[in-house]
């Protein structure tokens, strides 16, 4: 399995994501945002956390219009896999690959701590390694993690089993406690918490490693 991790000015979790995917057995290429195409055999695109372009305008707004993201949208349109974490989740909503928006935290402060997440569905290649209803511990580090969508979108996400993770103790005011969600074809996942930061025992936990191993193993089996 070949993963392309996109790198923007201000990315600071790109290497972490690379290490997590390599630990799960994937081959990883780092792709600079000014590239106009992805490597030809890429299976999954990783959009990492950080502060792309200094979070000017809105978080992810400039990155969403970078040259490489034309290819990322095409990749997703062909049924390719995309994982966006933290700033990557913000970018995916800016591009329309996922619905809704990430707004300023309800407390108007940056949050950096471990949080508990309830796994809402195991019906995706990302979450198949967890049992639905189980609780995992993953760190957050964000200022704009307050997921917001209109009532119709929220109802659709719930009705179509597209909410991947919910906070058990909502730290940022996100509607319906949403911490991560899936696209309609279940191949695009955006989440605010950082699974790549709990992908090795030395980090103090391995709950995130399950996600990376699950999606890599799923694609290897195709």
C-alpha positions as CSV (number, residue, x, y, z in Angstrom):
1,X,0.0,0.0,0.0
2,X,1.3,3.4,-1.0
3,X,0.4,6.5,1.1
4,X,1.1,10.1,0.0
5,X,1.4,12.6,3.0
6,X,0.9,16.2,1.9
7,X,3.2,18.8,3.4
8,X,2.3,22.4,3.7
9,X,4.2,25.4,5.1
10,X,3.2,25.1,8.8
11,X,2.6,21.3,8.8
12,X,4.0,19.9,12.0
13,X,2.5,16.4,12.1
14,X,3.5,15.2,8.7
15,X,6.4,13.1,10.0
16,X,4.3,11.7,12.8
17,X,1.7,10.5,10.2
18,X,4.5,9.0,8.0
19,X,5.9,7.1,10.9
20,X,2.5,5.8,11.9
21,X,1.7,4.6,8.4
22,X,5.1,3.0,8.0
23,X,4.7,1.3,11.3
24,X,1.5,-0.3,9.9
25,X,3.4,-1.6,6.9
26,X,2.7,1.1,4.3
27,X,5.1,2.7,1.9
28,X,5.0,6.5,2.3
29,X,5.9,9.4,0.0
30,X,6.0,13.0,1.2
31,X,4.4,15.3,-1.3
32,X,5.0,19.1,-1.2
33,X,1.9,21.2,-1.6
34,X,3.1,22.9,-4.8
35,X,3.2,19.6,-6.7
36,X,0.5,19.4,-9.3
37,X,0.0,15.6,-9.2
38,X,0.2,12.7,-6.8
39,X,2.5,9.7,-7.3
40,X,0.8,7.5,-9.9
41,X,0.3,4.5,-7.6
42,X,-1.0,6.2,-4.5
43,X,-3.8,4.4,-2.6
44,X,-4.3,6.8,0.3
45,X,-3.6,10.5,0.8
46,X,-2.8,11.7,4.3
47,X,-3.5,15.3,5.2
48,X,-1.7,16.0,8.4
49,X,-2.2,18.3,11.3
50,X,-0.4,21.6,12.0
51,X,-1.0,25.2,11.0
52,X,-0.9,25.2,7.3
53,X,-0.1,28.7,6.0
54,X,-0.2,30.0,9.6
55,X,-4.0,29.5,9.7
56,X,-4.5,32.8,7.9
57,X,-8.0,33.6,6.5
58,X,-9.7,30.4,7.9
59,X,-7.9,27.3,9.1
60,X,-7.2,25.2,6.0
61,X,-8.6,27.8,3.5
62,X,-5.3,28.5,1.7
63,X,-4.2,24.9,1.8
64,X,-7.5,23.8,0.3
65,X,-6.6,25.8,-2.8
66,X,-3.0,24.6,-3.1
67,X,-2.0,23.0,-6.5
68,X,-1.8,19.5,-5.2
69,X,-5.3,19.5,-3.8
70,X,-6.7,19.4,-7.3
71,X,-5.2,15.9,-7.6
72,X,-6.4,15.0,-4.1
73,X,-10.0,15.9,-5.0
74,X,-9.6,13.8,-8.2
75,X,-8.2,10.9,-6.2
76,X,-11.1,11.0,-3.8
77,X,-13.6,11.3,-6.7
78,X,-12.2,8.1,-8.1
79,X,-12.9,6.3,-4.8
80,X,-9.4,6.8,-3.4
81,X,-8.8,6.9,0.4
82,X,-8.1,10.2,2.2
83,X,-7.3,10.7,5.9
84,X,-7.3,14.2,7.3
85,X,-6.3,14.8,10.9
86,X,-6.8,18.1,12.8
87,X,-5.8,20.7,10.3
88,X,-6.2,18.0,7.7
89,X,-9.9,17.7,8.8
90,X,-10.3,21.4,8.5
91,X,-8.8,21.3,5.0
92,X,-11.2,18.5,4.0
93,X,-14.2,20.5,5.0
94,X,-12.8,23.5,3.2
95,X,-12.5,21.5,0.0
96,X,-16.0,20.0,0.4
97,X,-14.7,16.4,0.7
98,X,-16.5,16.4,4.0
99,X,-19.5,18.4,5.1
100,X,-19.7,21.1,7.8
101,X,-17.0,23.4,9.2
102,X,-14.6,23.6,12.1
103,X,-15.1,26.7,14.2
104,X,-13.3,28.3,17.1
105,X,-13.5,26.2,20.3
106,X,-16.4,27.1,22.5
107,X,-14.1,28.2,25.2
108,X,-12.0,30.4,22.8
109,X,-8.8,28.8,24.0
110,X,-6.3,26.3,22.5
111,X,-6.8,22.8,23.8
112,X,-4.0,20.3,24.2
113,X,-4.8,17.2,26.2
114,X,-5.8,13.5,26.0
115,X,-9.5,12.9,25.4
116,X,-11.7,9.9,25.4
117,X,-13.5,9.0,22.1
118,X,-16.4,6.6,21.7
119,X,-16.1,4.6,18.5
120,X,-19.4,5.1,16.8
121,X,-19.0,2.6,13.9
122,X,-16.7,-0.2,13.0
123,X,-18.1,-0.2,9.5
124,X,-15.2,1.4,7.7
125,X,-11.7,0.4,6.7
126,X,-10.4,2.9,9.2
127,X,-12.4,1.8,12.2
128,X,-12.8,-1.9,11.6
129,X,-10.2,-2.7,14.2
130,X,-12.3,-1.3,17.0
131,X,-15.5,-2.5,18.4
132,X,-18.4,0.0,18.0
133,X,-19.2,1.4,21.4
134,X,-15.6,1.0,22.7
135,X,-13.8,4.0,24.2
136,X,-10.2,4.9,23.1
137,X,-7.9,7.7,24.3
138,X,-6.4,10.0,21.8
139,X,-4.8,13.5,22.2
140,X,-6.2,16.7,20.8
141,X,-4.3,19.9,20.0
142,X,-6.4,22.6,18.3
143,X,-8.0,26.0,18.5
144,X,-10.7,25.4,15.9
145,X,-12.2,22.0,16.6
146,X,-15.8,23.0,17.1
147,X,-17.5,20.9,14.4
148,X,-20.6,22.6,13.1
149,X,-23.2,21.7,10.4
150,X,-26.8,22.4,9.6
151,X,-29.5,20.2,11.2
152,X,-30.2,18.3,7.9
153,X,-26.5,17.4,7.6
154,X,-26.3,16.3,11.2
155,X,-29.4,14.1,10.8
156,X,-27.9,12.6,7.6
157,X,-24.6,11.9,9.3
158,X,-26.4,10.1,12.1
159,X,-28.8,8.3,9.8
160,X,-26.2,7.0,7.4
161,X,-23.8,5.9,10.1
162,X,-21.1,8.4,9.0
163,X,-20.0,9.6,12.5
164,X,-16.8,7.7,13.2
165,X,-15.9,9.1,16.6
166,X,-17.6,11.2,19.3
167,X,-16.1,12.9,22.3
168,X,-17.3,11.4,25.6
169,X,-16.5,14.7,27.4
170,X,-16.8,17.3,24.6
171,X,-13.8,19.7,25.0
172,X,-14.6,22.2,22.2
173,X,-18.4,22.5,21.8
174,X,-18.6,20.3,18.7
175,X,-22.2,19.7,17.7
176,X,-23.4,16.2,18.5
177,X,-20.0,15.7,20.2
178,X,-18.6,14.8,16.7
179,X,-14.8,14.2,16.7
180,X,-14.5,12.4,13.4
181,X,-16.7,11.6,10.4
182,X,-16.7,9.6,7.2
183,X,-17.6,10.5,3.6
184,X,-20.6,8.8,2.0
185,X,-18.5,6.1,0.4
186,X,-16.7,5.7,3.8
187,X,-13.2,6.2,2.2
188,X,-12.6,9.7,3.4
189,X,-12.1,10.2,7.2
190,X,-11.6,13.5,8.9
191,X,-11.0,13.7,12.7
192,X,-9.7,16.4,15.1
193,X,-7.9,14.1,17.6
194,X,-4.4,12.8,16.6
195,X,-4.2,9.0,16.3
196,X,-0.6,9.3,15.0
197,X,0.4,10.6,18.4
198,X,-0.7,7.3,20.0
199,X,0.7,4.9,17.5
200,X,3.7,3.6,19.4
201,X,4.1,2.4,23.0
202,X,6.7,5.1,23.7
203,X,4.0,7.7,23.2
204,X,2.1,6.3,26.2
205,X,-0.6,4.5,24.2
206,X,-1.3,2.6,21.1
207,X,-5.0,3.3,20.5
208,X,-4.2,5.2,17.3
209,X,-2.1,2.4,15.9
210,X,-5.2,0.3,15.4
211,X,-6.6,2.8,12.9
212,X,-3.5,2.9,10.8
213,X,-3.1,-0.9,10.8
214,X,-6.8,-1.5,10.0
215,X,-6.8,0.7,6.9
216,X,-3.4,-0.6,5.6
217,X,-4.5,-4.2,6.2
218,X,-7.8,-3.6,4.5
219,X,-6.2,-2.2,1.4
220,X,-3.6,-4.9,1.3
221,X,-6.3,-7.5,1.2
222,X,-8.0,-6.0,-1.9
